[in-house]
Amino acid sequence: MRKPDEQRLFNRAVFYLGRFAASERHLADVLRRKALREAAAHDMPSSQVDAMIEAVLARLRGAGYLDDDRYAAAKARSLAGRGRSQAAIRATLARKGVGRETATAAVAGLREEGPDPELAAAVALARRRRLGPWRASEERAAARQRDLGVLARAGFPADVARRVLDAASEDELLEDLAAED
């Protein structure tokens, strides 16, 4: 095991960012895990590793590789497109190391892109899970409570969940979404 140095940490960070999008804190955690193991093998103090990681992060910020605002906006768009509620998006961003203000701004950015991102995400989830209008008509009434539970556990407000599940057809719901644009 080689002794950690700043250039190796930088190379490792660039390689990681080439494969995965990451927030600054998440990347720091990834680098820290491996570097601390290497440092322990060489009796190197963790404060020295932390200083090297901080220097690498500053270098990456300066080069434009790290931008939590851009990362949060892209991640929020991606999650909303897959049917995640705004509450779930904020929670995911928090787990990824994005600050509260940045996460709130990313979710607000979704509202600027479309009129009701919460409804659009609920529709995406209902379509993917075949809930409400995407369920066979003879099963809809019997499965309504279960479908409400799925949407509630996903973090959608009750009025949005009811609106999706009570739509007469897929077309009506999709037309509602298009009309709000």
Sequence and secondary structure as in RCSB ss.txt:
>XXXX:A:sequence
MRKPDEQRLFNRAVFYLGRFAASERHLADVLRRKALREAAAHDMPSSQVDAMIEAVLARLRGAGYLDDDRYAAAK
ARSLAGRGRSQAAIRATLARKGVGRETATAAVAGLREEGPDPELAAAVALARRRRLGPWRASEERAAARQRDLGV
LARAGFPADVARRVLDAASEDELLEDLAAED
>XXXX:A:secstr
     HHHHHHHHHHHHHHS   HHHHHHHHHHHHHHHHHHTT  HHHHHHHHHHHHHHHHHHTS  HHHHHHHH
HHHHHHTT  HHHHHHHHHHTT  HHHHHHHHHHHHHHSS HHHHHHHHHHHHHT GGGS TTTHHHHHHHHHHH
HHHTT  HHHHHHHHT S HHHHHHHHHHH 
